[in-house]
Amino acid sequence: MGEKENYLRIPITMPPEMVEGLEALSLRAKMTGGRKLANTELVRTAVQFMLDSEVDVSGCKSEGDVLAAMKLL
């Protein structure tokens, strides 16, 4: 990924259970010898995975549709 000073800030909203899930992932990394990862790092990584995997979002009309497409990988 690029230099942080070149990053654009975008506001995102998510339900509390997703935020809790991000925190759990972050803490799991730390408890298993890594470091506590920032929520933004986890979200950027998920987006990059989608882009690298070339998820086919043709015809998707909702988050559920996108998730279903991702699960086909």
Sequence and secondary structure as in RCSB ss.txt:
>XXXX:A:sequence
MGEKENYLRIPITMPPEMVEGLEALSLRAKMTGGRKLANTELVRTAVQFMLDSEVDVSGCKSEGDVLAAMKLL
>XXXX:A:secstr
   GGG         HHHHHHHHHHHHHHHHTTS    HHHHHHHHHHHHHHHT   TT  SHHHHHHHHHT 
